[in-house]
Amino acid sequence: MDVAELVTNELVAAYSRDGAVCLRGAFGPEWIATLTTGIERNIAEPSDRSRFWDRDADGRTTFYDSQSWLHIPEYRDFAFRSDMAGIAGRLMEVEAVNFFFDAVFVRSAGTRFRTPFHQDEPYWSVEGFETCSAWMPLVPVAKVSALELVRGSHRWPAFRQIDWGSVNGDTRDQVVYDDGDDRSPFPDIEGDRDSYEILSWDMEPGDVVVFNGRMVHGGSGNLAPDRDLKVFNTQWLGDDVRVLFRPEGMSPDHSAAMTAAGLSSGDRIGTDLYPQLWRREPTPV
């Protein structure tokens, strides 16, 4: 399906209004097979950025890795050759899109661990409203176990985020705010769910949820005993994004890689590490 046919004007308006949309059948079985192969390779060959977020008494785990396109060819193929960059560009209504990084989440069958509600962009080594994530399950996922997003929360201010290092036990992800930081504490979404409109969908392989990087989201745990979850996630950056090294910490922290690539705070994103993969075609005169 052509990207313009898939990403209708109605979906663009819904993305702007709600902060997230679910695109049905956006990717065919060939991409699902390719990415499944990539995840299997990734588990066997994890990068030094990999994490086990949770390991319970029965041995169930939540595996995470990121920016693995640098050594997993299937991920690179998807980023460079699929329609995802174009989908992101049309939804964000930007002139150009750069690839930021990939992230994989592999949860064992029966895993109960739920990702706490949070915003992505305040953790990242960039700043900008025109960012998005594409959450793409490679296996069927029931709504009760899928990603949850608070409708319209992309228009909220940036809060003080939870310390991600305290969630996954990895000091590399530590985020600590100064006592004088004037950002508001993160709202207790889980403890007051009825006060918010929470979006979530039953999803099949090929579906993808695209959401703004400032969207409050979490969940994607609570799996049935016979159901695992494999998710391939990509992050995309639009026109207003600039590099920002955050003193409170970043997760994932790209500052060392960015510095090595010649980027510093305030720079436009770019270089071979964050390639531009889509540009809007000029409107015919």
ChimeraX attribute file (.defattr): number of C-alpha atoms within 10 A of each C-alpha:
attribute: neighborCount
match mode: 1-to-1
recipient: residues
	/A:1	11
	/A:2	9
	/A:3	14
	/A:4	11
	/A:5	8
	/A:6	14
	/A:7	19
	/A:8	13
	/A:9	13
	/A:10	8
	/A:11	17
	/A:12	18
	/A:13	15
	/A:14	14
	/A:15	20
	/A:16	18
	/A:17	15
	/A:18	19
	/A:19	26
	/A:20	29
	/A:21	24
	/A:22	21
	/A:23	18
	/A:24	14
	/A:25	15
	/A:26	20
	/A:27	18
	/A:28	12
	/A:29	12
	/A:30	10
	/A:31	18
	/A:32	19
	/A:33	14
	/A:34	15
	/A:35	23
	/A:36	20
	/A:37	15
	/A:38	22
	/A:39	25
	/A:40	12
	/A:41	15
	/A:42	22
	/A:43	15
	/A:44	9
	/A:45	13
	/A:46	19
	/A:47	17
	/A:48	9
	/A:49	13
	/A:50	18
	/A:51	19
	/A:52	16
	/A:53	19
	/A:54	19
	/A:55	15
	/A:56	11
	/A:57	6
	/A:58	8
	/A:59	9
	/A:60	16
	/A:61	20
	/A:62	24
	/A:63	19
	/A:64	21
	/A:65	21
	/A:66	22
	/A:67	22
	/A:68	24
	/A:69	18
	/A:70	13
	/A:71	15
	/A:72	19
	/A:73	16
	/A:74	20
	/A:75	27
	/A:76	18
	/A:77	14
	/A:78	18
	/A:79	22
	/A:80	15
	/A:81	11
	/A:82	13
	/A:83	17
	/A:84	24
	/A:85	26
	/A:86	19
	/A:87	23
	/A:88	29
	/A:89	25
	/A:90	23
	/A:91	25
	/A:92	27
	/A:93	17
	/A:94	17
	/A:95	14
	/A:96	20
	/A:97	28
	/A:98	25
	/A:99	24
	/A:100	22
	/A:101	22
	/A:102	21
	/A:103	21
	/A:104	24
	/A:105	21
	/A:106	20
	/A:107	26
	/A:108	21
	/A:109	18
	/A:110	18
	/A:111	25
	/A:112	21
	/A:113	19
	/A:114	17
	/A:115	17
	/A:116	18
	/A:117	21
	/A:118	24
	/A:119	24
	/A:120	21
	/A:121	22
	/A:122	21
	/A:123	26
	/A:124	21
	/A:125	21
	/A:126	25
	/A:127	21
	/A:128	17
	/A:129	17
	/A:130	22
	/A:131	26
	/A:132	26
	/A:133	26
	/A:134	26
	/A:135	22
	/A:136	25
	/A:137	26
	/A:138	23
	/A:139	17
	/A:140	17
	/A:141	22
	/A:142	18
	/A:143	14
	/A:144	16
	/A:145	23
	/A:146	24
	/A:147	23
	/A:148	20
	/A:149	25
	/A:150	21
	/A:151	20
	/A:152	21
	/A:153	22
	/A:154	23
	/A:155	16
	/A:156	10
	/A:157	10
	/A:158	20
	/A:159	16
	/A:160	21
	/A:161	21
	/A:162	19
	/A:163	20
	/A:164	23
	/A:165	16
	/A:166	12
	/A:167	15
	/A:168	18
	/A:169	15
	/A:170	13
	/A:171	12
	/A:172	16
	/A:173	20
	/A:174	20
	/A:175	20
	/A:176	16
	/A:177	16
	/A:178	8
	/A:179	6
	/A:180	6
	/A:181	9
	/A:182	10
	/A:183	12
	/A:184	11
	/A:185	11
	/A:186	15
	/A:187	14
	/A:188	10
	/A:189	18
	/A:190	13
	/A:191	8
	/A:192	9
	/A:193	11
	/A:194	9
	/A:195	9
	/A:196	14
	/A:197	13
	/A:198	17
	/A:199	18
	/A:200	23
	/A:201	17
	/A:202	14
	/A:203	23
	/A:204	16
	/A:205	22
	/A:206	20
	/A:207	21
	/A:208	25
	/A:209	20
	/A:210	25
	/A:211	27
	/A:212	30
	/A:213	27
	/A:214	27
	/A:215	26
	/A:216	27
	/A:217	25
	/A:218	19
	/A:219	20
	/A:220	25
	/A:221	23
	/A:222	18
	/A:223	22
	/A:224	15
	/A:225	11
	/A:226	8
	/A:227	17
	/A:228	18
	/A:229	22
	/A:230	22
	/A:231	24
	/A:232	22
	/A:233	19
	/A:234	24
	/A:235	25
	/A:236	26
	/A:237	31
	/A:238	24
	/A:239	19
	/A:240	13
	/A:241	18
	/A:242	20
	/A:243	21
	/A:244	21
	/A:245	22
	/A:246	18
	/A:247	10
	/A:248	15
	/A:249	21
	/A:250	24
	/A:251	18
	/A:252	20
	/A:253	19
	/A:254	18
	/A:255	21
	/A:256	12
	/A:257	11
	/A:258	20
	/A:259	12
	/A:260	10
	/A:261	14
	/A:262	11
	/A:263	19
	/A:264	18
	/A:265	17
	/A:266	13
	/A:267	13
	/A:268	15
	/A:269	25
	/A:270	19
	/A:271	13
	/A:272	8
	/A:273	16
	/A:274	17
	/A:275	15
	/A:276	20
	/A:277	18
	/A:278	22
	/A:279	15
	/A:280	13
	/A:281	8
	/A:282	7
	/A:283	5
	/A:284	4
	/A:285	3
